[in-house]
Each structure stands twice: as C-alpha cells, then as structure tokens.
Amino acid sequence: MQLKRTKRSKTGLAAVLGPGSDWRRVLSFIPADKYTVIHGQCLEVGVGGFILGGGINALGATARHGWAAENVIEMEMVLADGSYATVNKHFARIKRLNGKSEKNHFSDENDLWFALRGAGTSFGIVTEFLYTVYERPETFPILIPIDLSRIEDIRNIEKAAANTKKYLFTCYSTRRYFDGVFPYNLLPYNLPYSMKIGGKHFVLINKLQGLLGMSSTTPFVLITVTQVQGASGRFTDPIPVVNYLKNHKIKMGVEDPRIINLLTSLAGYLTVGNYEDGFLTLKEQQILGTLNIASAAMYGMKNSIGFGNLFLNHPIFGQNSKLSPEKVKAKTGCDFCWFSFNFDNHLRLRNYSRVAISPEFGVFQWDFSCLFRNKNSRCPQAVRDLKRLISHDESIPKISQFQYGNTPSCEDIDFGSRYWGSHYPRLARIKTVWDPKNVFHHCHSVGSTEQFCCPY
Ligand SMILES: Cc1cc2nc3c(=O)[nH]c(=O)nc-3n(C[C@H](O)[C@H](O)[C@H](O)COP(=O)(O)OP(=O)(O)OC[C@H]3O[C@@H](n4cnc5c(N)ncnc54)[C@H](O)[C@@H]3O)c2cc1C
C-alpha cells in the first residue's frame, strides 16, 4: 500500500491499493480522522470486490464524494486472454502474451473503463488500483434517539431529508435481540431491547426512554445525521442539526448537544478505530458461537410509503409488534434482527452515464438483516418473505428493484437488470468484446444465468 502525491488525482493525492487488502488495513494506513476514502462500512469487506462492484459507503462518504468506482483513477489487470493491461478513462494499454504492446481507445461498444467500474469482476482480474484520497477527515454522523411510532414520523424525516443537501439521514431500529444476548459492538447503532446481565434479564429500552423523558411506548429509533456538504470536521455539529430536526417536527429524545456528543463519542469509543466495525468482534463470536446472516435490501424505492407501514406494523418484525422477543425467536429462529433505512437524495444527483451501476435509484433505501445460529431454522425464509412483501407489491412506489450495493439477490428477479438496471444490455455487449469465451463467469456475473446465489 502506498499514499502518493499525483496530479492524476483530482485531489492531488492517491493511494495504490492491492485488491487482496481489506478496509481495516487500508484505514489503519490512511486514517479516517485525517483522510477520506470510500470504503465498506464493515471493515472486513475486501478492497477488490467492493470497488469492482461499485462500492457504497452509506454513512456519508458516498453522498459527499461518490461511489468507490467513481474514485478509481487507474487499474492494472489481467484480461481474459491472459494479456496484461493498464486501464484508465482514456485507454487500455495492453501487453500481449507475445510481447507486443498496443493502446486501445474506447468507444461506446468496447468501453472497458465503464464496465470495470460496477461490473468489474466479470471482465478480468485487477491486480492494483490507483484510488482517490481526500485530504480531510471523514465526517462521522451524530446519533440521536427519536420517537418513531407513526407513519407521519417517517414522512417528517423524509421531508427533512428532501429539504436539504447538507445532511444525510439514516435510521436504525432497536428492537431486535430476541434471545437476550447482546453483541456489545453493535451498541452504537442499535441499543438492545433487553439484556441478560449476571443471569438477570433487564428490559433496557423502556427504562432508557423513561430517563430521556420520551413518552412513546414503542422502542425508540436512532437517527444518524452526517454532514455531507460544506466544511465539517470529524463529527457533524449537533446544534444546527437539532434545530433543523425540530423545524421538521421530529420528536427527539435528546436535544442537548452535549448529551448527543456524549452518545456519539460513546459510539466511537465502542467501535474499533472510531468507525463502524464488522457485525461481531472475535470475542463475541466465541461467546455467541457461529452465526449466519440473512439480509434483504432495496435501494430503488421512490419513497417510504409502503415500507413505513411494514417497518411499524409487520406482525413479527414490526417496531409496534406486541410479540415478545422470545416469541419472535420461536416463530422465526432468528437470534438478532434490525432494520435500517436511509433517505439519500444525493445518489440521484450523480452522473451515472460513466459507471456501470444502475442509474435507477430511489431517494429512499432500506435494509433488514438477521443473524441466526441454527442453519435449519426458518430465519432466512422469514427475511425473504418480508422482502417479497415489498418487492412484489406493485402498489408500493418504486423506481426500480435496485438492491444494496454489491450483494447477491436471493429472489427470483433477474439480477442483471436489478443490479445494473438500464446499463445491463450495454454491459453484455462490452463483455462480448473483452471476454467472448466468458472466462470470468461466476454467480451474478454479466451474462450469468445462475440467479440463486444465496447459501440458504
Ligand atoms: C458484512 C458485510 C458488509 C458489507 N458492507 C458493504 C458496504 O458498506 N458497501 C458496499 O458497497 N458493499 C458492502 N458489502 C458487499 C461487499 O462489497 C461485497 O460482498 C464484495 O463483493 C466484497 O468483496 P471482497 O473482495 O471482500 O469479496 P470476495 O468474495 O473475495 O470477492 C467478491 C467477488 O469479487 C471478485 N473479485 C475480488 N477481487 C477481485 C479482483 N481483484 N479482480 C477481479 N475480481 C475480483 C471475486 O472473484 C468474487 O466474485 C458488504 C458485505 C458484507 C458481507
């Protein structure tokens, strides 16, 4: 790994990254309190697959600086015929196996640069990335507990998000720890509904709500707000955010900026390297045993209508459900579940004509994830059922079926159109130029007919 000054980067600074690295290693070399790079939120995510699939950082860095794919300056790679290439936005310089070199300029039908940035794993093996580095701290969100028990509350956040380009808003549900065991490093994002301490069972959320003076009987939701425009430091300033949220009738459990900063610092303290970590630390994995994950996500939503109702009132997972955590576990086999949802108007402002990521985004995005120990449980099916309720319901407004960046789909909706949207036919044509024998073929590659890529 190398950090270097170069005029080829629009910031004057770039990193040379090996694709086998992961974001934990990259951030320990290029620390986020000094620099910003677009990286996976879970730091175990690998550099190669993340950048080549588009790469989104949904906590703010992408809203400010774009997708990972938009921040690549040049790639070194091996092509399907075994030759070696240096590829940038102007050309591919190719060294053939017979020792000859050639320079290949791109047209619409052979634009490898376009294809590599969003569908890269279908076009070759990248051995090195030259990647943009921003010489400013990555701005961390602040966390505020809010009352969110009615559709109207969700609509208020949606309006708040639509009325500013300065902030990015994400909400995390809290009611999710169905067996009473709580992985501590998730504390910053989702407080446990209840917890076993020294063999005793404590119901935490209601107690905390009482302490914060919140009236709702529904467990509160954490809203994270990141400043993504204008000068900002390591943390988002809470004072203007509180005023802004108040003006949009958002019911906050805490308005005192000192307490918000304290909560946010606690979040930073509890996460490794002051950043969102993987789902579980190694120690927690030892305590909890092997866990599997089932997730559902959609980023192509036109608005929160439809999802909001499900988030609040789903009979099993809904925020207002009266089922006890034990009952939810007994019904589904899921050990931990959580919702998160974003209001991101920034994705839609980008120019997607030069990257191979679907241009058909919505301003509203959600995801739902469950961890489960028993592989034979109903948990993955329960997650899939929840997603089907939204994706197959035509009355729920959507722009597309686009899903969360870089992840396989477990649904019977064509992955190619789902992931690359209207760019897919062009990608298929570019594939015939650079990989006519379909050497780089894997589940959910361009041209792949394998549609079911999920283990459960
Ligand atoms: C816990 C978790 C959190 C995640 N968070 C995010 C997130 O915040 N944002 C986001 O956008 N995505 C996220 N993802 C999705 C993630 O980006 C994809 O799973 C990505 O494919 C991971 O890449 P990898 O290199 O780690 O994985 P691998 O499984 O090693 O690779 C994935 C695919 O890319 C191919 N590949 C890898 N390196 C190269 C290379 N150098 N050249 C050619 N092909 C290559 C592999 O052959 C494989 O087909 C997350 C995934 C998980 C499991």
Ligand as a Chemical Component Dictionary entry (heavy atoms), coordinates in Angstrom:
data_LIG
# 
_chem_comp.id                   LIG 
_chem_comp.type                 NON-POLYMER 
_chem_comp.pdbx_formal_charge   0 
_chem_comp.three_letter_code    LIG 
# 
loop_
_chem_comp_atom.comp_id 
_chem_comp_atom.atom_id 
_chem_comp_atom.alt_atom_id 
_chem_comp_atom.type_symbol 
_chem_comp_atom.charge 
_chem_comp_atom.model_Cartn_x 
_chem_comp_atom.model_Cartn_y 
_chem_comp_atom.model_Cartn_z 
_chem_comp_atom.pdbx_ordinal 
LIG C1  C1  C 0 -20.643 -7.665  6.368   1  
LIG C2  C2  C 0 -20.672 -7.046  5.002   2  
LIG C3  C3  C 0 -20.750 -5.659  4.881   3  
LIG C4  C4  C 0 -20.752 -5.065  3.622   4  
LIG N1  N1  N 0 -20.778 -3.699  3.530   5  
LIG C5  C5  C 0 -20.759 -3.125  2.307   6  
LIG C6  C6  C 0 -20.760 -1.710  2.176   7  
LIG O1  O1  O 0 -20.754 -0.968  3.156   8  
LIG N2  N2  N 0 -20.817 -1.193  0.920   9  
LIG C7  C7  C 0 -20.803 -1.994  -0.204  10 
LIG O2  O2  O 0 -20.801 -1.459  -1.307  11 
LIG N3  N3  N 0 -20.786 -3.322  -0.101  12 
LIG C8  C8  C 0 -20.771 -3.907  1.107   13 
LIG N4  N4  N 0 -20.764 -5.270  1.206   14 
LIG C9  C9  C 0 -20.776 -6.054  -0.004  15 
LIG C10 C10 C 0 -19.330 -6.258  -0.471  16 
LIG O3  O3  O 0 -18.859 -5.090  -1.106  17 
LIG C11 C11 C 0 -19.295 -7.422  -1.473  18 
LIG O4  O4  O 0 -19.606 -8.604  -0.767  19 
LIG C12 C12 C 0 -17.960 -7.518  -2.187  20 
LIG O5  O5  O 0 -18.112 -8.415  -3.261  21 
LIG C13 C13 C 0 -16.869 -7.980  -1.264  22 
LIG O6  O6  O 0 -15.675 -8.071  -1.947  23 
LIG P1  P1  P 0 -14.483 -8.984  -1.388  24 
LIG O7  O7  O 0 -13.286 -8.691  -2.237  25 
LIG O8  O8  O 0 -14.388 -8.803  0.070   26 
LIG O9  O9  O 0 -15.104 -10.424 -1.570  27 
LIG P2  P2  P 0 -14.732 -11.711 -2.428  28 
LIG O10 O10 O 0 -15.783 -12.709 -2.054  29 
LIG O11 O11 O 0 -13.298 -12.060 -2.290  30 
LIG O12 O12 O 0 -14.991 -11.221 -3.913  31 
LIG C14 C14 C 0 -16.276 -10.951 -4.381  32 
LIG C15 C15 C 0 -16.261 -11.130 -5.898  33 
LIG O13 O13 O 0 -15.328 -10.211 -6.468  34 
LIG C16 C16 C 0 -14.359 -10.938 -7.227  35 
LIG N5  N5  N 0 -13.077 -10.248 -7.030  36 
LIG C17 C17 C 0 -12.491 -9.924  -5.847  37 
LIG N6  N6  N 0 -11.308 -9.317  -6.071  38 
LIG C18 C18 C 0 -11.171 -9.245  -7.411  39 
LIG C19 C19 C 0 -10.147 -8.725  -8.267  40 
LIG N7  N7  N 0 -9.055  -8.173  -7.784  41 
LIG N8  N8  N 0 -10.330 -8.804  -9.595  42 
LIG C20 C20 C 0 -11.437 -9.375  -10.108 43 
LIG N9  N9  N 0 -12.427 -9.897  -9.360  44 
LIG C21 C21 C 0 -12.294 -9.824  -8.025  45 
LIG C22 C22 C 0 -14.365 -12.349 -6.682  46 
LIG O14 O14 O 0 -13.934 -13.281 -7.643  47 
LIG C23 C23 C 0 -15.835 -12.528 -6.343  48 
LIG O15 O15 O 0 -16.574 -12.877 -7.492  49 
LIG C24 C24 C 0 -20.741 -5.879  2.460   50 
LIG C25 C25 C 0 -20.677 -7.270  2.570   51 
LIG C26 C26 C 0 -20.645 -7.851  3.839   52 
LIG C27 C27 C 0 -20.560 -9.348  3.952   53 
# 
loop_
_chem_comp_bond.comp_id 
_chem_comp_bond.atom_id_1 
_chem_comp_bond.atom_id_2 
_chem_comp_bond.value_order 
_chem_comp_bond.pdbx_ordinal 
LIG C1  C2  SING 1  
LIG C2  C3  SING 2  
LIG C2  C26 DOUB 3  
LIG C3  C4  DOUB 4  
LIG C4  N1  SING 5  
LIG C4  C24 SING 6  
LIG N1  C5  DOUB 7  
LIG C5  C6  SING 8  
LIG C5  C8  SING 9  
LIG C6  O1  DOUB 10 
LIG C6  N2  SING 11 
LIG N2  C7  SING 12 
LIG C7  O2  DOUB 13 
LIG C7  N3  SING 14 
LIG N3  C8  DOUB 15 
LIG C8  N4  SING 16 
LIG N4  C9  SING 17 
LIG N4  C24 SING 18 
LIG C9  C10 SING 19 
LIG C10 O3  SING 20 
LIG C10 C11 SING 21 
LIG C11 O4  SING 22 
LIG C11 C12 SING 23 
LIG C12 O5  SING 24 
LIG C12 C13 SING 25 
LIG C13 O6  SING 26 
LIG O6  P1  SING 27 
LIG P1  O7  DOUB 28 
LIG P1  O8  SING 29 
LIG P1  O9  SING 30 
LIG O9  P2  SING 31 
LIG P2  O10 DOUB 32 
LIG P2  O11 SING 33 
LIG P2  O12 SING 34 
LIG O12 C14 SING 35 
LIG C14 C15 SING 36 
LIG C15 O13 SING 37 
LIG C15 C23 SING 38 
LIG O13 C16 SING 39 
LIG C16 N5  SING 40 
LIG C16 C22 SING 41 
LIG N5  C17 SING 42 
LIG N5  C21 SING 43 
LIG C17 N6  DOUB 44 
LIG N6  C18 SING 45 
LIG C18 C19 SING 46 
LIG C18 C21 DOUB 47 
LIG C19 N7  SING 48 
LIG C19 N8  DOUB 49 
LIG N8  C20 SING 50 
LIG C20 N9  DOUB 51 
LIG N9  C21 SING 52 
LIG C22 O14 SING 53 
LIG C22 C23 SING 54 
LIG C23 O15 SING 55 
LIG C24 C25 DOUB 56 
LIG C25 C26 SING 57 
LIG C26 C27 SING 58 
# 
